[in-house]
Amino acid sequence: MAPVPISTLNVGHIDDVQELRRTKPKTIPQRFVRNMTERPTLQTPLSPPNSDMPVIDFSKLSKGTKEEILNELYKLATACEEWGFFQVINHEIDLNLMENLEDLSREFFMLPLEEKQKYPMAPGTVQGYGQAFVFSEDQKLDWCNMFALGIEPHYVRNQNLWPKKPARLSETVELYSREIRKLCQNLLKYIAIGLSLEEDVFEKMFDEAVQAIRMNYYPPCSRPDLVLGLSPHSDGSALTVLQQAKGSPVGLQILKNNTWVPLQPIPNALVINIGDTIEVLTNGKYKSVEHRAVANEDKDRLSIVTFYAPSYEIEVGPMDEFVDEKHPCKFRRYNHGEYSKHYVTNKLQGKRALDFAKMEIMNNTN
């Protein structure tokens, strides 16, 4: 989430999707209409959302009996290796705090456009209000409005982008982010244990971890079969935490066995996914998973996403424990800040950002 303004970009006119929905409810501008190969196959009543995604009971990890802890650690390790996604229940984050943030985020998106535009997302950056990852005037746009903020360390913050309205939004983001940070630290501890590593290995390695938050608002769309709410991508983080607002339709889909699987969130649960950084550190044992969001014809959808990643200062590469004759090194060592800059200054294209780190890419350029 490092601010990297690119003033020379010509991104063309970007319609605000909420304004489109309000003023021209049946019109889908061509810049939002996806090529045939990219269009979503929307879920029908005969294809219910997948319910097999692993569910981790955090309270059993933190307070369970020895047997419960071992069972839950095994489930977590299996979820990371086979899915790259899992839901966490009993995560110990205050449900009222989560609900307050949902309400205030929605209130922000319902403000007049001129108020939201006081916090513009400049081309080439990923903080503020607007659309991220847009780099040309002919690029297809997502059916989504975003509002994103850097959280930690404090130097990643752009205080000019922290909103004054609604009055309690900034304060609530602070409180929520503090709790999510603790959850990420604990999950990484349990992930490390499941990998037979020292429990504090990631905390020590990451130093002052980078954290950012993004609210995504997807208005209803008269032709959800033509658009995408968010382009397919994997996350550049170590862990990503998703909260879907109550009453939202199913929108998140993950790519599993070359099929887009809709994810039905459990009420009050948080959805966690492995990011590119963990894939690199484990030399591909745990993989980041491509995912996307789809629009809905009748209902709007709000999601709140936290990204947790190593300090920009550290070097990242496969850990020695995951490299041997049977598992040759798949990734080079690199500076995480350089990777973050690479990630946010390229459009979302599946897992293409990770090519930056692959050994074969490096060798091909020698």
C-alpha positions as a Python dict, from the first residue, in 0.01 Angstrom:
ca = {
    (1, 'M'): (0, 0, 0),
    (2, 'A'): (299, 233, -39),
    (3, 'P'): (195, 563, -199),
    (4, 'V'): (357, 567, -543),
    (5, 'P'): (200, 849, -748),
    (6, 'I'): (250, 828, -1122),
    (7, 'S'): (160, 1170, -1254),
    (8, 'T'): (217, 1084, -1622),
    (9, 'L'): (-58, 820, -1635),
    (10, 'N'): (-350, 880, -1869),
    (11, 'V'): (-633, 670, -1728),
    (12, 'G'): (-912, 846, -1915),
    (13, 'H'): (-1252, 920, -1763),
    (14, 'I'): (-1353, 681, -1485),
    (15, 'D'): (-1726, 674, -1416),
    (16, 'D'): (-1828, 646, -1053),
    (17, 'V'): (-2041, 331, -1045),
    (18, 'Q'): (-2276, 461, -776),
    (19, 'E'): (-2346, 768, -987),
    (20, 'L'): (-2400, 548, -1294),
    (21, 'R'): (-2647, 340, -1101),
    (22, 'R'): (-2828, 653, -980),
    (23, 'T'): (-2845, 846, -1309),
    (24, 'K'): (-2845, 573, -1575),
    (25, 'P'): (-2955, 256, -1398),
    (26, 'K'): (-2974, 42, -1717),
    (27, 'T'): (-2659, 169, -1887),
    (28, 'I'): (-2330, -22, -1873),
    (29, 'P'): (-2052, 187, -2032),
    (30, 'Q'): (-1823, -10, -2262),
    (31, 'R'): (-1525, 32, -2029),
    (32, 'F'): (-1701, -192, -1776),
    (33, 'V'): (-1811, -459, -2026),
    (34, 'R'): (-1570, -752, -2006),
    (35, 'N'): (-1442, -957, -2295),
    (36, 'M'): (-1632, -1282, -2342),
    (37, 'T'): (-1359, -1492, -2181),
    (38, 'E'): (-1362, -1280, -1864),
    (39, 'R'): (-1736, -1261, -1805),
    (40, 'P'): (-1863, -1436, -1494),
    (41, 'T'): (-2092, -1736, -1502),
    (42, 'L'): (-2340, -1624, -1242),
    (43, 'Q'): (-2460, -1860, -977),
    (44, 'T'): (-2803, -2016, -1026),
    (45, 'P'): (-3033, -2166, -762),
    (46, 'L'): (-2909, -2508, -879),
    (47, 'S'): (-2546, -2424, -791),
    (48, 'P'): (-2537, -2328, -423),
    (49, 'P'): (-2230, -2153, -284),
    (50, 'N'): (-1959, -2392, -179),
    (51, 'S'): (-1986, -2493, 185),
    (52, 'D'): (-1676, -2712, 205),
    (53, 'M'): (-1433, -2427, 272),
    (54, 'P'): (-1247, -2499, 598),
    (55, 'V'): (-1374, -2326, 913),
    (56, 'I'): (-1124, -2261, 1192),
    (57, 'D'): (-1245, -2208, 1548),
    (58, 'F'): (-998, -1954, 1684),
    (59, 'S'): (-1113, -2008, 2043),
    (60, 'K'): (-999, -2371, 2024),
    (61, 'L'): (-654, -2257, 1911),
    (62, 'S'): (-624, -1994, 2184),
    (63, 'K'): (-809, -2157, 2475),
    (64, 'G'): (-878, -2518, 2383),
    (65, 'T'): (-766, -2843, 2538),
    (66, 'K'): (-443, -2997, 2406),
    (67, 'E'): (-646, -3227, 2181),
    (68, 'E'): (-860, -2939, 2049),
    (69, 'I'): (-551, -2729, 1977),
    (70, 'L'): (-385, -3014, 1783),
    (71, 'N'): (-703, -3083, 1585),
    (72, 'E'): (-747, -2716, 1500),
    (73, 'L'): (-378, -2676, 1404),
    (74, 'Y'): (-416, -2971, 1167),
    (75, 'K'): (-731, -2817, 1015),
    (76, 'L'): (-551, -2484, 974),
    (77, 'A'): (-249, -2642, 806),
    (78, 'T'): (-475, -2842, 573),
    (79, 'A'): (-678, -2528, 489),
    (80, 'C'): (-360, -2334, 402),
    (81, 'E'): (-222, -2613, 185),
    (82, 'E'): (-536, -2730, 6),
    (83, 'W'): (-746, -2412, -14),
    (84, 'G'): (-540, -2101, 62),
    (85, 'F'): (-867, -1967, 208),
    (86, 'F'): (-1051, -2037, 532),
    (87, 'Q'): (-1311, -1878, 758),
    (88, 'V'): (-1242, -1798, 1122),
    (89, 'I'): (-1518, -1814, 1383),
    (90, 'N'): (-1494, -1710, 1750),
    (91, 'H'): (-1211, -1474, 1653),
    (92, 'E'): (-1252, -1260, 1967),
    (93, 'I'): (-1307, -934, 1777),
    (94, 'D'): (-1596, -736, 1923),
    (95, 'L'): (-1901, -790, 1701),
    (96, 'N'): (-2032, -442, 1785),
    (97, 'L'): (-1706, -294, 1658),
    (98, 'M'): (-1738, -490, 1335),
    (99, 'E'): (-2099, -377, 1292),
    (100, 'N'): (-2011, -15, 1367),
    (101, 'L'): (-1743, -19, 1099),
    (102, 'E'): (-1987, -169, 849),
    (103, 'D'): (-2245, 100, 926),
    (104, 'L'): (-1993, 386, 906),
    (105, 'S'): (-1836, 252, 587),
    (106, 'R'): (-2175, 229, 423),
    (107, 'E'): (-2252, 581, 546),
    (108, 'F'): (-1930, 701, 382),
    (109, 'F'): (-2021, 548, 47),
    (110, 'M'): (-2367, 706, 68),
    (111, 'L'): (-2220, 1057, 99),
    (112, 'P'): (-2256, 1294, -199),
    (113, 'L'): (-1990, 1233, -464),
    (114, 'E'): (-1829, 1574, -410),
    (115, 'E'): (-1771, 1487, -42),
    (116, 'K'): (-1604, 1155, -125),
    (117, 'Q'): (-1393, 1318, -393),
    (118, 'K'): (-1221, 1525, -124),
    (119, 'Y'): (-1016, 1207, -70),
    (120, 'P'): (-913, 1116, -426),
    (121, 'M'): (-713, 805, -512),
    (122, 'A'): (-440, 946, -737),
    (123, 'P'): (-334, 734, -1040),
    (124, 'G'): (-69, 484, -939),
    (125, 'T'): (-165, 488, -571),
    (126, 'V'): (-390, 269, -362),
    (127, 'Q'): (-505, 509, -90),
    (128, 'G'): (-814, 728, -103),
    (129, 'Y'): (-1147, 703, -282),
    (130, 'G'): (-1190, 581, -638),
    (131, 'Q'): (-1061, 287, -838),
    (132, 'A'): (-718, 132, -784),
    (133, 'F'): (-498, -54, -1034),
    (134, 'V'): (-605, 156, -1335),
    (135, 'F'): (-313, 246, -1561),
    (136, 'S'): (-450, 318, -1910),
    (137, 'E'): (-754, 478, -2071),
    (138, 'D'): (-856, 158, -2252),
    (139, 'Q'): (-833, -68, -1945),
    (140, 'K'): (-1152, -246, -1837),
    (141, 'L'): (-1290, -109, -1510),
    (142, 'D'): (-1434, -290, -1209),
    (143, 'W'): (-1796, -238, -1097),
    (144, 'C'): (-1678, -114, -760),
    (145, 'N'): (-1597, 198, -561),
    (146, 'M'): (-1306, 170, -318),
    (147, 'F'): (-1186, 364, -19),
    (148, 'A'): (-845, 262, 115),
    (149, 'L'): (-610, 379, 389),
    (150, 'G'): (-260, 287, 499),
    (151, 'I'): (-260, 200, 871),
    (152, 'E'): (82, 84, 994),
    (153, 'P'): (360, 185, 1021),
    (154, 'H'): (245, 545, 1061),
    (155, 'Y'): (467, 672, 779),
    (156, 'V'): (250, 488, 523),
    (157, 'R'): (-48, 701, 621),
    (158, 'N'): (-166, 991, 413),
    (159, 'Q'): (-350, 1190, 679),
    (160, 'N'): (-514, 1411, 413),
    (161, 'L'): (-713, 1107, 304),
    (162, 'W'): (-855, 1018, 646),
    (163, 'P'): (-1221, 1125, 626),
    (164, 'K'): (-1390, 1381, 847),
    (165, 'K'): (-1732, 1241, 761),
    (166, 'P'): (-1886, 1028, 898),
    (167, 'A'): (-1749, 1173, 1220),
    (168, 'R'): (-1649, 844, 1386),
    (169, 'L'): (-1522, 653, 1082),
    (170, 'S'): (-1151, 732, 1127),
    (171, 'E'): (-1161, 652, 1498),
    (172, 'T'): (-1343, 323, 1433),
    (173, 'V'): (-1095, 224, 1161),
    (174, 'E'): (-816, 274, 1419),
    (175, 'L'): (-984, 54, 1681),
    (176, 'Y'): (-1079, -217, 1431),
    (177, 'S'): (-733, -224, 1272),
    (178, 'R'): (-569, -271, 1609),
    (179, 'E'): (-782, -581, 1673),
    (180, 'I'): (-728, -723, 1325),
    (181, 'R'): (-352, -674, 1367),
    (182, 'K'): (-358, -892, 1679),
    (183, 'L'): (-560, -1157, 1495),
    (184, 'C'): (-311, -1163, 1205),
    (185, 'Q'): (-18, -1195, 1446),
    (186, 'N'): (-187, -1485, 1624),
    (187, 'L'): (-287, -1661, 1302),
    (188, 'L'): (69, -1636, 1172),
    (189, 'K'): (189, -1787, 1501),
    (190, 'Y'): (-44, -2085, 1456),
    (191, 'I'): (45, -2115, 1087),
    (192, 'A'): (413, -2125, 1186),
    (193, 'I'): (347, -2400, 1442),
    (194, 'G'): (161, -2599, 1176),
    (195, 'L'): (469, -2571, 954),
    (196, 'S'): (694, -2700, 1238),
    (197, 'L'): (859, -2358, 1269),
    (198, 'E'): (924, -2143, 1575),
    (199, 'E'): (595, -1974, 1662),
    (200, 'D'): (740, -1622, 1646),
    (201, 'V'): (935, -1671, 1322),
    (202, 'F'): (706, -1452, 1110),
    (203, 'E'): (670, -1181, 1373),
    (204, 'K'): (1050, -1152, 1400),
    (205, 'M'): (1102, -1170, 1025),
    (206, 'F'): (832, -915, 935),
    (207, 'D'): (967, -651, 1175),
    (208, 'E'): (716, -360, 1184),
    (209, 'A'): (452, -519, 965),
    (210, 'V'): (270, -311, 704),
    (211, 'Q'): (-108, -296, 738),
    (212, 'A'): (-374, -135, 521),
    (213, 'I'): (-752, -138, 502),
    (214, 'R'): (-983, -108, 203),
    (215, 'M'): (-1360, -79, 190),
    (216, 'N'): (-1519, -206, -132),
    (217, 'Y'): (-1870, -99, -231),
    (218, 'Y'): (-2043, -283, -516),
    (219, 'P'): (-2373, -121, -624),
    (220, 'P'): (-2637, -333, -794),
    (221, 'C'): (-2575, -375, -1168),
    (222, 'S'): (-2846, -423, -1431),
    (223, 'R'): (-2617, -661, -1628),
    (224, 'P'): (-2400, -847, -1375),
    (225, 'D'): (-2323, -1104, -1645),
    (226, 'L'): (-2119, -842, -1837),
    (227, 'V'): (-1904, -695, -1558),
    (228, 'L'): (-1674, -791, -1272),
    (229, 'G'): (-1689, -633, -930),
    (230, 'L'): (-1316, -690, -887),
    (231, 'S'): (-1072, -836, -1140),
    (232, 'P'): (-913, -1177, -1071),
    (233, 'H'): (-597, -1150, -862),
    (234, 'S'): (-399, -1294, -575),
    (235, 'D'): (-298, -1067, -287),
    (236, 'G'): (55, -937, -240),
    (237, 'S'): (18, -955, 139),
    (238, 'A'): (114, -1228, 385),
    (239, 'L'): (-246, -1255, 511),
    (240, 'T'): (-567, -1087, 400),
    (241, 'V'): (-872, -1058, 626),
    (242, 'L'): (-1216, -1003, 471),
    (243, 'Q'): (-1530, -894, 652),
    (244, 'Q'): (-1847, -904, 444),
    (245, 'A'): (-2124, -674, 562),
    (246, 'K'): (-2442, -832, 692),
    (247, 'G'): (-2714, -876, 432),
    (248, 'S'): (-2471, -862, 140),
    (249, 'P'): (-2520, -1111, -144),
    (250, 'V'): (-2253, -1369, -222),
    (251, 'G'): (-1989, -1188, -426),
    (252, 'L'): (-1646, -1339, -359),
    (253, 'Q'): (-1538, -1626, -581),
    (254, 'I'): (-1216, -1824, -553),
    (255, 'L'): (-1045, -2024, -828),
    (256, 'K'): (-1029, -2388, -720),
    (257, 'N'): (-945, -2670, -962),
    (258, 'N'): (-987, -2420, -1250),
    (259, 'T'): (-1345, -2346, -1143),
    (260, 'W'): (-1477, -2023, -992),
    (261, 'V'): (-1633, -2125, -660),
    (262, 'P'): (-1867, -1876, -482),
    (263, 'L'): (-1793, -1830, -114),
    (264, 'Q'): (-2082, -1810, 129),
    (265, 'P'): (-1962, -1620, 438),
    (266, 'I'): (-2065, -1750, 780),
    (267, 'P'): (-2237, -1477, 988),
    (268, 'N'): (-1984, -1296, 1212),
    (269, 'A'): (-1693, -1498, 1069),
    (270, 'L'): (-1389, -1349, 897),
    (271, 'V'): (-1254, -1487, 570),
    (272, 'I'): (-874, -1525, 565),
    (273, 'N'): (-655, -1591, 265),
    (274, 'I'): (-288, -1662, 211),
    (275, 'G'): (-101, -1392, 17),
    (276, 'D'): (193, -1407, -223),
    (277, 'T'): (441, -1345, 58),
    (278, 'I'): (354, -1671, 238),
    (279, 'E'): (373, -1858, -94),
    (280, 'V'): (728, -1729, -143),
    (281, 'L'): (838, -1796, 217),
    (282, 'T'): (707, -2155, 206),
    (283, 'N'): (853, -2210, -144),
    (284, 'G'): (504, -2283, -279),
    (285, 'K'): (391, -2527, -8),
    (286, 'Y'): (114, -2279, 77),
    (287, 'K'): (-12, -2095, -230),
    (288, 'S'): (-189, -1764, -270),
    (289, 'V'): (-517, -1823, -452),
    (290, 'E'): (-668, -1623, -735),
    (291, 'H'): (-1004, -1468, -645),
    (292, 'R'): (-1248, -1212, -783),
    (293, 'A'): (-1577, -1042, -700),
    (294, 'V'): (-1899, -1045, -904),
    (295, 'A'): (-2183, -795, -905),
    (296, 'N'): (-2548, -858, -822),
    (297, 'E'): (-2853, -737, -1012),
    (298, 'D'): (-3068, -652, -713),
    (299, 'K'): (-2850, -597, -405),
    (300, 'D'): (-2548, -390, -318),
    (301, 'R'): (-2250, -546, -140),
    (302, 'L'): (-1999, -403, 106),
    (303, 'S'): (-1675, -569, 211),
    (304, 'I'): (-1395, -453, 441),
    (305, 'V'): (-1051, -595, 367),
    (306, 'T'): (-730, -576, 571),
    (307, 'F'): (-389, -652, 421),
    (308, 'Y'): (-105, -758, 652),
    (309, 'A'): (248, -783, 512),
    (310, 'P'): (616, -760, 609),
    (311, 'S'): (800, -433, 654),
    (312, 'Y'): (906, -271, 325),
    (313, 'E'): (1266, -290, 448),
    (314, 'I'): (1305, -668, 471),
    (315, 'E'): (1427, -924, 220),
    (316, 'V'): (1190, -1206, 130),
    (317, 'G'): (1273, -1545, -17),
    (318, 'P'): (1203, -1915, 42),
    (319, 'M'): (1295, -2027, 394),
    (320, 'D'): (1563, -2296, 417),
    (321, 'E'): (1316, -2538, 574),
    (322, 'F'): (1122, -2559, 246),
    (323, 'V'): (1409, -2603, -1),
    (324, 'D'): (1574, -2940, -69),
    (325, 'E'): (1648, -3176, -359),
    (326, 'K'): (1283, -3267, -400),
    (327, 'H'): (1173, -2905, -360),
    (328, 'P'): (1413, -2679, -553),
    (329, 'C'): (1400, -2306, -489),
    (330, 'K'): (1111, -2153, -689),
    (331, 'F'): (1162, -1789, -595),
    (332, 'R'): (1453, -1547, -575),
    (333, 'R'): (1525, -1322, -279),
    (334, 'Y'): (1394, -969, -314),
    (335, 'N'): (1315, -656, -117),
    (336, 'H'): (952, -659, -4),
    (337, 'G'): (914, -285, -61),
    (338, 'E'): (1016, -334, -425),
    (339, 'Y'): (759, -611, -463),
    (340, 'S'): (488, -394, -306),
    (341, 'K'): (572, -113, -548),
    (342, 'H'): (560, -361, -839),
    (343, 'Y'): (224, -496, -718),
    (344, 'V'): (45, -161, -682),
    (345, 'T'): (181, -17, -1008),
    (346, 'N'): (45, -295, -1228),
    (347, 'K'): (-313, -386, -1310),
    (348, 'L'): (-468, -691, -1146),
    (349, 'Q'): (-402, -992, -1369),
    (350, 'G'): (-450, -1317, -1183),
    (351, 'K'): (-119, -1424, -1027),
    (352, 'R'): (98, -1241, -1278),
    (353, 'A'): (242, -1007, -1012),
    (354, 'L'): (422, -1304, -858),
    (355, 'D'): (627, -1346, -1178),
    (356, 'F'): (839, -1070, -1023),
    (357, 'A'): (978, -1326, -777),
    (358, 'K'): (994, -1647, -978),
    (359, 'M'): (1332, -1805, -1040),
    (360, 'E'): (1256, -1892, -1401),
    (361, 'I'): (1167, -1529, -1474),
    (362, 'M'): (1500, -1420, -1329),
    (363, 'N'): (1689, -1685, -1524),
    (364, 'N'): (1519, -1594, -1850),
    (365, 'T'): (1644, -1238, -1818),
    (366, 'N'): (2010, -1333, -1764),
}
